[in-house]
């Protein structure tokens, strides 16, 4: 990972250097993984919102115009020259494709990525939220972000970019072909039919439903429980060691603590504190 530098885009962190001019918090090496996981959670919704904003009812849209809109390459030399510094010029120069779409057609309208939860296998409505799978969801705010906020790096913003990249950018030709054919059909252009059109486009040619097995709610809960169980055992072992207990006593108390925890059917304060977020 390259060293962070606020003013020089070539020394900014990894894949984010093409999109931001401000880093209020120094990016961490784990940020990319978190953005990819969260982006995977919301990629269907992000794709739908961007397509809806780009094409509306889809009237008078042919393949070429759809392709051009998805390529989103409208950068001009004049815009690049007006940039105030090197980092600004670098971002303006690369504002095309999803580098443009996720900002102009998603974030700029007040959409963002937030924390939420999903039920894992065996869980139900009575399962405490803190015990459910950590998930990412799309939410719209009444307050639209400023230009500076759009240029400030954050994991939720990178999640939105990734969601666009793996649906729209990666499957651009297939999406353009599908939408062009659909827009030719004389079906109703009411809100519901248009919504369903973009949902199907993102799920089929956009392939937004494709996920890895380890990304499921059930696998996330298993991973969380394994990590928390290990952390609790480490703390318990340390406390017993400080109390000069024998190995037999440690084993007995450890088994008792685990049994009591499972019997309660709830989770500890430590689990709530350690629960994964974006």
N, C-alpha and C positions, 0 to 999 in steps of 0.2 A: 504494500500500500504506500502510495507516495505521501510525502510530508504535506501537512496542510499549510496553505498560504492564502490569506484573504484576497490579495490583489492579483495574483498570477493564476489564471485558469489552468495552466498546464501543470500546476502543482496542487490543484484542488483534489479533493478525494474522489477517486474512481469514476464511476459512471455518472455521478451527479454534476460533474464540472461543466456539462453542456447546458445546464438548465438554471443555475443559480449564481447570483452575485453576492449573496450574503449568507454567512454561516454563524448564527448566534451561538450554536453549540458545536464544538468540534465533533465531526462524524466519527463513529466507532466502526470497527471492522465488522461488527455483527449487524449493523444497520441494513446492509444489503439483504441479508437473509430475512430479517424482520419485514422489510418492504416487500420482498417476493412472496412471503407467506400471506401477509395481509392483502397484497394485490391479487393473489389467487382467490381469496375469499370474496372479493368484490368485483372481479373482472367482468362478470355478466352485466351487472348493473352499470358499471362505468362505461362499458361498450354501448349499452342501450341509450344512455343519456347523451353520449357524444354523437351517436348517429341521429338521434331525435333532434338535437340542436343543429346539426349540419344540414339535414334534409327535410325536416318538418313533415309535410304530407307527401313529399316526394314527387310533386307534379313537375313535369317538363325536365326530368333528370334522366340523362342517358349515361351509358357506360363511361364515356370519356369525362363527363363533368363530375361523375361520382368518383372516379379514379383521381382526378385532379384535387377534389376536396379532401380525399383521404391522404394523398401525398402531402398536401398542405404546405407547399413550397412557394411562399410569396415573399421571401426575403429580398429586399432591394439594397443596392449599394448605398443609396441615400440613407436608409435606416441604419446601416452599419456605420457610416461616417458620422452620424449624429450621436453615436454612443459616447458617453463621457470618459470611459477608461477602457483599458485592455480587456478586463473581465466582462464588462458590459458588451463590448464588441463581439467577444467570443460567444456569449450567450445569444445575442441577436443573430449572429451569423448562422448558428445551429438551430434556430427556432423554426423547425419544419417537422413534418410528420407528427409523431406523438409528442415530441418536444413542444409543439404548438398546440395540438389538440387537447392535451390533458389540462393545459392552462386556460386557453381561450374558450373551450367548449364544455369544460367541467368545473374546474376550480373557480374560475372568474364569476360563475353564476351562484356561488355560495355553497356548492357541493364540497363535501370533505369526507374523510375516512375516520371513523371513530371506533372505539372498543365496544364490543357486545359479546354475547355468549351463544353457544349452540348446545343442544342436548346431545349427549353421547348415548350409545347403545345401553339400555338398561336404566336410563334416567327418565324422569318425567317432570311435570310442571311443579311438583313439590321439591324437586332437587334444588338446594341452595345455589344461587348464582355463582358463588365463589367456587363451587365444586364442578361447575359445568365447563365445557371446553371454551377456552379463550378464542374469540373470533373477531373479525373486522366487518363493519357494516358501513353503508353509505348513508350520509345524513345531509340535509340541506339547511343552511342557516339563513336567516333573514338579512344578515350582515354580509355583504360581499367583500372579499379581500381587496386591500389596496395593491397598487402595482408593486410596492416594496415587499409586501407580504408574499406575493406570487413569486418573487425572486429570492425569497428566503428559504433555505433548505430545511426540510423536515421529513421524517419517515412517512407520515401519512401522504404527503405530496408524492414521494417516490413510489409509494404503493399505488397511487392513482396512475402514475406514469407507466409502471410495470403492467398494470391491468390493461391499459391502452395498447401497449407494445405487443403483448402476447395474443391479443384478439384482433385488433384493427390493423396494426402494422404488419404482423406476421402473416395474416390471411387477407391482405388487402385486395388482391386480384379476385379471389373467390367471393369476397363480400361485394365488390363492385359488380361482378357478373350477376350475382343473385339479386341484388337490389335493382339493377337495371331491368331485369326481367319482371320483377314484381311491380315496379312502377308503371310498366306498360299495361298491366291488367286494370280493367275498369271497375275494380271493387271499391267499396265505400271507403272514404277518407276520414271517417269519424275518429275520435281520439282513441277509442278502444282498439279498432282494427290497425291503426298505425302503431300503437304500443305493442300489439302482438306481432306485427311485422318485424320490428326491430328486436324484439325478444328472440324470435326464431332465427333471425339473421346472426345474432351474436352466439346463439347456442349451436347452430349447425355450421355454416361456413366460417363463423368466428371462433368455433371450438372452445367456447368459454367454460363448458362443463368438464373439460378434461382436468383431472386432479390426480396427484400421487396418493397412493394408499396411506402413507404416513401423515397426510394432511387432513385426514378425516377427524371429526369431533372425537370419536372413540379413541383413536390413536393419540390425540393430544392429551386427553384425560389420563390415559395410561402413562404417558411420558411425564406429566405433571405429578401424578401420584408416586411414580418411581423416584423422581427427583426429591420430592418432599419427604418421602419415607427415608431416603438415604440421609437427608439433612437432619431429620429428627433423630435418627439413630446415632449420627455423629455427635449431636448435642448431648443426648442421653449417655453415650459412652463417656464423654468428657466429664460430665457431672459425677458419674459413678466412679470414674478414675480419681477425681479429686476427693471423693469421699472414702477412698481406699477400700472399695468393695472388691471382693474376689471375683474371678471370672465366672464362677457359678452363679454368684449373686447378680452379676451384670446380665447374664443370660436370662435369669429368671425374671428380673425386673423389666428387661427389654421385651420379653414375651408378654408380660402382664400389660405393659403400656400399649403395645400393639393391639392386644385383644380388647382392651378397654376402649381404645379409639374406634375400632371397627364396630363394637357393640353400640356405641353412641350413635353411629351413623352420620356424624357431622364431621366438620373439619376444624383444625386448630387455627388459632390466630396466625401462627407462622405460615400456614398454607395460604391464608388470605393475603398476607404481606408479600409472599413469594409468587403469587399467581401471575402467569405470563400476561404481558400487555404488548401493544405495538412497539 
